[in-house]
Amino acid sequence: PSPSPRSVGFICARGPSQEGRQRNQQERKMKVISMAELEKHASSNDMWIAVHGLVWDVTKFLPDHPGGPEVVEAIGGKEGSAEFEDALHSTSARRETTVKLVGMLEGSEKQVEGWKKKGWTEDQGIPDVDSLGASGGGMMGGVGGSSLFRGPSWRAWRRSQSSGWPYS
């Protein structure tokens, strides 16, 4: 007699069991980080920042930041979406491999789910809100409104305020 699938370790064609599906869903759930927890990680030897509702461990990247570690240290332990986007980071900067995803900032669950629905995946690093398009889906919010979408026109206005042109 030929061996049954169970006796040689085959996976049944029906797919994973209900228990297996639940385990996979739990493994995919991101850890939720409170603002109080985020604030605890603000030293140069243990630094987290929140960008677009996601919390990132940037400790290993600090020495290699092109603008110097103090640029990142200024937003360590804080929500820094505006500051991150003001710097106009490239795709490769968003995918920096020494920057590690810790979880999502408490209160940003809908925002992060919106990024996922728009096609963002964890391996893409920090979401590029311009390429994902931030219209609809309740993604405008964030914790205390601090992580509002800031698109190209907002950035142009913001830069003009800094330089005094053209609205000075």
N, C-alpha and C positions, 0 to 999 in steps of 0.2 A: 504494500500500500504506500502511496505517496504521502509525504509528510503534510500535515495540516499547516496552514499559514501561521497559526499560533505556535506550533512546536519549533519552527525555524525563525521566528521573530519577524515575520512579515507584518506590515501594516495593512489592515483591511482596506479594501477599495472604498468603503463607505466614508473614509476620512477620519479625523481625530474624534475621539469620544467627547461627550459633553464635558467631562472633567478636563480633558486636554484643551478644549476650546476655552474654558474658563481660566485655566492656568495661563494660556497664551495671552488672554486679554489682561490678566493681572500683571503679567510681565511687561506688557506694553504700556500700562498706566504709568504716567510720570509722577514722580514724587512732588507733592505740593509743599512749597517753601513759604513760610510766613515772612512778613516783613521783619519781624523781630529776629528770626533766624538769619535772614539775609544780612541784617545790620551787624551780626556777630562776626561776619567774615569781611573785615575791612582793613586788615593789616597786610603788609607786603609779603608775608610768608603764608597767608591764607586769605585770598581775595576772591569774592564773588561779586558779580554785577548782574542786574536784571536788564534785559533788552527785549522789548516787544513781548512782555509777559513770560519770558523764559529766563531762568537763572543759570548763569555760566560761571564756572570756576576758571579764572584767568591767571591764577598764581604762577603757573609755569611760563606763561607768555610775557609776564611783566618785563623781564630783562630784554626781551627782543622787540618790544613795541617800538615802531619807527619814530614815534613822537616822544619817546622816553617813558619810563614807568610812571612818572608823576602824573601824566595825562590820564592814565587809567586809575591810578590811586585816588584821584580827585572824585571819582564816582564809585569807589570801592564800597561795598555794602549798601548800595543805593540802586534806585531805578534810574537808568541812564540812557533811555531810548533816544531822547532828543540830542544829547551830546554825541552819541554814537552816530546818528544820522547826519548831524551837522558836519561831521568829519568826512562825509561822502566815501565810506569804506567800499572797497572793491569786492567782487565775488570771492576772490582768493582770501581776502582778509576775513570775510564772513565765514569761510570754511577752514580757518586756521586750526590745525590739528592739535595744538597744545591747549586750545580753549575747549573745555569739556562741559557738556550739558549736565546740570545737576538736577533740574526739574523745572516746574512752572511756579510762578509767583502766585500766591494765594489771591483769589479774586480775578485772576486772568484766564480762568479755564475756558470761557467762551472765546476769548481772543485767540488762544492757542488752538482751540478746535477749529476756529475760522481759518487759521493759517494752514492747518492740515487739510481742510476741505478745499482750499485753493491750490493744494499740491505741494505744500512744504513738507519735507521729511527731515528727521533729525540729522541725517548725514549731510544735509545742505548747510548746516551751521546756522548762524544768526539769520533769521528771515529777511529777505530783501522785499520790503513792503511795496516798493515801486513795481517790481516785476510780478508780485503776487496780486497787486491791485487791492486796495483797501476799501472798496465800496461795499456797503451792505454788510449783513451778517453780524452786526453788533460788535464789530471789532474796533470801533472807534474808542471804546472805553478802555479801561485798564484800572489799576488800583488808584483810586482817587483821581482818575482822569489824567494821571501822570504819563501814560504811555500812548498818547494820542498819535494817530497817523500824521506824519508830516511829509507830504509829497514834495515834488520838485518846486512847485510855486511857493510853498511855504519856505523851503530852503533858500530860494532866491531872495525872498523878502527878508529872511533872517540875516543873510549875508549882507544885504543892503543896509540893514540897521547897524551892523558892526562897522561897515566901511564908510557909512555916511552917504552912500549913493544908492539909488537915485531919490530916496525919500527924505533926505536930510533937511 
